[in-house]
């Protein structure tokens, strides 16, 4: 039996509710009907408007992605007589939908209006789809004042991680691009890395290799399904003087894994003490930190937060609003988010943190 929740008798079903209902309904169908319901259930998370509002306005639900007439009829039946909404399993809890993101950011347009950087982006130097210059060009066209190229480090071979020589070569190419940008609007690329950190907290790059970089993200990429408390693992990363940002901390993935567990107040208190930033990874399937954990981080006194689209292709650069909305809902002031700080200030902050 699936655990269920009785819907609010006043509030209409949200797109998140409909996502669960459609996927559950798909389990009771076969063949093309099953595929249609499950596909619509997944798409519901990305509909820019609430389906309930579309229906209330007298518009056709077929305007929404992956909704045909038969699926639209099923959604109408849910909206007209709301059933119990299945409780999402732990791999699908606490994820914002696109409609929620748009509602939050439209309530305070400054989140998107004010210049803000993207502090996690990948290129073909690891597992991205475009060379540094091209992905940077897309980010610049979106109005980003600067971005961090954070390709993977050498131990993550599955993602074509860079060794020391390749990292140094990338740095030289980024310097050349920045020289060109300096005379054409001042856009900047930060020399950065998403460095793999082993389960014992040891990083796979030496401090002297990382010293020329502007920003170092530390991230776990192995043993992500262990259920034992991982607090000491996190504390070891935070205490590494080469790491500026703890990236996608929980390492969760929508529908695939719930991520790691830890004494989160203790982890965030240590980050506050050390001055390390905590990332809000904006990939919709990650949303890591969640709003709930981001609030715990704020309460623990974390001073700095970083937001990255974690883009591997140009389209994914548009994921950044998921991180902005998480910050807004968690009550994080924009002046505590590195993305909104001037680029020279971010570089100086990282240098000071390394010196400490």
C-alpha positions in Angstrom: 0.0 0.0 0.0 1.2 3.5 -0.8 1.0 6.1 2.0 -1.4 8.8 1.2 -2.3 12.3 2.1 -5.8 13.8 2.1 -5.7 16.9 -0.2 -6.5 20.3 1.2 -10.3 20.8 0.7 -9.7 24.4 -0.3 -6.4 24.4 -2.2 -6.6 22.9 -5.7 -4.2 20.1 -6.7 -0.7 21.4 -7.5 1.4 20.2 -10.4 3.4 18.2 -7.9 0.2 16.5 -6.7 -0.7 15.8 -10.3 2.7 14.4 -11.1 2.2 11.8 -8.3 -1.4 11.0 -9.3 -0.5 10.6 -13.0 2.4 8.3 -12.3 0.3 6.3 -10.0 -2.5 6.0 -12.5 0.1 4.9 -15.1 0.9 1.9 -12.9 -2.7 0.8 -13.4 -2.6 1.0 -17.2 -0.8 -0.9 -19.9 1.0 -0.1 -23.1 0.5 3.3 -24.7 -1.9 4.5 -21.9 0.7 3.7 -19.3 3.4 5.5 -21.2 1.2 8.5 -21.7 0.3 8.9 -18.1 3.9 8.4 -16.8 5.3 10.8 -19.4 2.7 13.4 -18.4 3.5 12.8 -14.7 7.1 13.5 -15.3 6.4 16.6 -17.5 4.1 18.0 -14.8 7.1 19.0 -12.8 8.1 21.4 -15.6 4.8 22.9 -16.6 5.3 26.7 -16.1 1.7 27.2 -14.9 -0.4 25.2 -12.5 -2.7 22.9 -14.4 -5.5 23.9 -12.1 -5.2 27.6 -13.1 -5.1 26.7 -16.8 -8.3 24.7 -16.4 -10.0 27.4 -14.2 -9.2 29.9 -17.0 -11.1 27.8 -19.5 -8.0 27.0 -21.5 -7.2 23.6 -22.9 -4.9 21.4 -20.8 -3.4 20.2 -24.0 -1.4 23.4 -24.0 0.8 21.7 -21.4 3.7 19.5 -22.5 2.9 15.8 -22.9 -0.8 16.3 -22.4 -3.1 15.0 -25.1 -6.9 14.9 -25.0 -7.1 11.5 -23.1 -4.6 12.6 -20.5 -6.3 16.0 -20.2 -9.6 14.3 -19.4 -7.9 12.3 -16.7 -6.4 15.5 -15.2 -9.8 17.1 -15.3 -11.2 14.2 -13.3 -8.5 14.7 -10.7 -9.2 18.4 -10.5 -13.0 18.0 -10.2 -13.0 15.3 -7.6 -9.5 15.4 -5.9 -8.4 11.9 -4.8 -6.0 11.1 -2.1 -2.5 12.1 -3.3 0.1 9.4 -2.9 2.9 10.3 -0.6 6.1 10.5 -2.7 8.8 8.0 -1.9 11.9 9.5 -0.3 13.6 9.9 -3.7 10.9 12.3 -4.8 10.2 14.4 -1.8 11.0 18.1 -1.4 11.4 19.0 -5.1 10.0 22.2 -6.5 8.0 22.3 -9.7 8.6 24.9 -12.4 5.3 26.5 -11.6 6.3 26.9 -8.0 9.6 28.4 -9.1 7.9 30.9 -11.4 5.5 31.9 -8.6 8.2 32.5 -6.1 10.4 34.5 -8.4 7.6 36.6 -9.9 6.7 37.7 -6.3 10.2 39.3 -6.1 11.5 40.1 -9.6 14.9 41.3 -8.2 16.0 37.6 -8.0 16.2 37.5 -11.7 16.5 41.2 -12.5 19.7 41.8 -10.6 22.9 40.6 -12.2 23.9 37.1 -11.0 26.6 34.6 -12.0 26.4 30.9 -12.6 28.9 29.1 -10.4 28.8 25.5 -11.7 29.1 24.9 -15.5 30.8 22.1 -17.4 32.5 22.0 -20.8 34.0 19.4 -23.1 37.1 19.4 -20.9 35.2 16.9 -18.9 31.6 15.8 -19.6 30.0 18.9 -21.1 28.7 19.2 -24.6 30.4 22.4 -25.7 34.0 23.9 -25.4 34.6 26.5 -22.8 34.3 29.5 -25.2 30.9 28.3 -26.5 29.2 27.5 -23.3 30.5 30.8 -21.8 29.1 32.6 -24.8 25.6 31.1 -24.1 25.9 32.2 -20.4 26.9 35.7 -21.5 23.9 35.9 -23.8 21.7 35.1 -20.9 23.0 38.1 -19.1 25.4 36.4 -16.6 28.2 38.8 -15.7 30.6 35.9 -15.1 30.5 32.1 -14.6 32.7 29.3 -13.2 33.8 26.5 -15.4 33.8 23.6 -13.0 34.9 20.5 -15.0 35.4 17.3 -13.1 38.8 16.2 -11.6 40.9 13.2 -12.6 39.4 10.5 -10.4 36.0 10.8 -11.9 37.0 9.0 -15.1 33.4 8.2 -16.1 33.0 12.0 -16.6 36.4 12.4 -18.4 37.9 14.1 -15.3 40.9 16.3 -15.9 44.4 15.6 -14.6 46.8 18.2 -13.6 48.2 18.9 -17.1 44.7 19.2 -18.6 43.6 21.5 -15.8 46.6 23.8 -16.3 46.0 23.9 -20.1 42.3 24.8 -19.5 43.5 27.6 -17.2 45.7 29.1 -20.0 42.8 29.0 -22.4 40.5 30.7 -19.9 43.1 33.4 -19.4 43.2 34.1 -23.1 39.4 34.2 -23.3 39.3 36.6 -20.4 41.8 38.9 -22.1 39.5 39.1 -25.1 36.4 39.7 -22.9 38.2 42.5 -21.0 38.0 44.7 -24.1 34.4 43.6 -24.9 32.1 44.2 -22.0 34.1 42.7 -19.1 32.5 39.2 -18.9 34.6 36.8 -16.9 35.2 33.1 -16.6 36.5 31.8 -13.3 39.2 29.1 -13.4 37.4 26.5 -11.3 36.9 22.8 -10.7 34.4 20.4 -9.3 36.9 18.3 -7.4 36.1 14.8 -6.5 36.3 14.0 -2.7 36.7 10.4 -1.6 34.5 8.9 1.1 37.3 9.5 3.7 37.2 13.2 2.9 40.5 13.2 1.0 40.5 15.2 -2.3 42.0 13.9 -5.5 44.1 17.1 -6.3 47.0 18.5 -4.3 46.9 22.1 -3.0 49.6 23.3 -5.3 47.6 22.2 -8.3 44.5 24.0 -7.0 46.4 27.2 -6.0 46.0 29.0 -9.3 42.3 28.4 -9.4 39.7 31.1 -8.6 37.2 28.7 -7.1 37.2 25.1 -5.9 34.1 23.1 -5.5 34.3 19.8 -3.5 31.8 17.1 -4.2 31.1 13.4 -3.5 30.6 11.1 -6.4 30.9 7.7 -4.8 29.2 5.6 -2.2 26.1 7.8 -2.4 23.6 5.2 -1.4 25.0 4.3 2.0 22.5 4.7 4.8 24.9 5.2 7.7 25.4 8.7 9.1 28.1 10.5 7.0 28.7 13.5 9.3 32.4 12.9 9.7 32.8 12.6 5.9 31.3 16.1 5.5 33.4 17.6 8.3 36.6 16.3 6.6 35.7 18.1 3.4 34.8 21.3 5.1 38.1 21.3 6.9 40.1 20.9 3.7 41.7 24.4 3.2 41.6 24.0 -0.6 37.8 23.8 -0.9 35.7 26.9 -1.1 32.3 25.4 -1.8 30.6 22.2 -0.8 28.8 21.2 -4.0 25.4 19.4 -4.2 25.8 18.3 -0.6 23.2 15.6 -0.1 24.0 14.1 -3.5 20.3 13.2 -4.1 18.7 12.6 -7.5 15.0 12.7 -8.2 13.5 9.2 -8.5 16.9 7.5 -8.2 18.5 8.1 -4.8 17.6 9.9 -1.6 21.2 11.0 -1.0 23.4 10.9 2.1 22.4 11.5 5.7 24.3 13.5 8.3 23.8 15.6 11.4 23.0 18.5 9.2 23.1 21.3 11.9 26.5 20.1 13.0 27.7 20.0 9.3 26.4 23.5 8.6 27.8 24.9 11.9 31.2 23.7 10.9 30.8 25.3 7.5 29.9 28.5 9.2 32.9 28.3 11.4 35.2 27.6 8.5 33.7 30.1 6.2 33.0 27.5 3.5 30.1 28.2 1.1 27.2 25.7 0.6 25.9 25.1 -2.9 22.3 25.1 -4.0 22.6 23.0 -7.1 19.8 24.1 -9.4 19.5 21.1 -11.6 15.8 20.2 -11.3 16.7 16.5 -10.6 19.1 17.6 -7.8 17.7 20.7 -6.2 20.5 20.2 -3.6 20.2 21.7 -1.1 16.4 21.3 -0.7 14.5 24.2 0.8 14.3 22.3 4.1 18.0 21.7 4.3 18.8 25.3 3.1 16.7 26.6 6.0 18.7 24.5 8.4 21.9 25.9 6.9 20.6 29.4 7.5 19.7 28.7 11.1 23.1 27.2 11.6 24.8 30.4 10.6 26.2 29.6 7.2 27.5 32.9 5.8 27.9 32.1 2.1 25.9 30.2 -0.4 26.7 29.4 -4.1 24.2 28.6 -6.9 25.1 26.6 -10.0 23.0 25.4 -12.9 25.3 22.4 -13.2 24.8 22.8 -16.9 26.3 20.3 -19.3 24.4 21.6 -22.4 23.2 25.1 -23.2 19.6 24.4 -22.3 20.6 23.6 -18.8 21.9 27.1 -18.1 18.2 28.0 -17.8 18.0 25.8 -14.7 19.4 28.5 -12.4 16.0 29.8 -11.3 15.4 26.5 -9.4 18.4 27.5 -7.2 17.2 31.1 -6.9 13.7 30.0 -5.8 15.2 27.6 -3.2 17.2 30.5 -1.8 14.1 32.8 -1.7 12.0 30.1 0.1 14.8 29.4 2.5 15.1 33.0 3.5 18.6 33.5 2.3 19.5 37.1 1.8 20.9 37.9 -1.6 24.0 39.5 -0.1 24.9 36.1 1.3 24.9 34.5 -2.2 28.2 34.6 -4.0 26.5 34.8 -7.4 25.3 38.3 -6.6 28.7 39.6 -5.5 31.1 41.3 -7.9 33.5 38.9 -9.5 36.6 40.5 -8.0 35.0 40.2 -4.5 34.3 36.5 -5.0 37.9 35.9 -6.1 39.3 37.8 -3.1 37.0 35.9 -0.8 38.3 32.6 -2.1 41.9 33.7 -1.8 41.3 34.8 1.8 39.6 31.5 2.6 42.6 29.6 1.2 45.0 31.7 3.1 43.2 30.9 6.4 
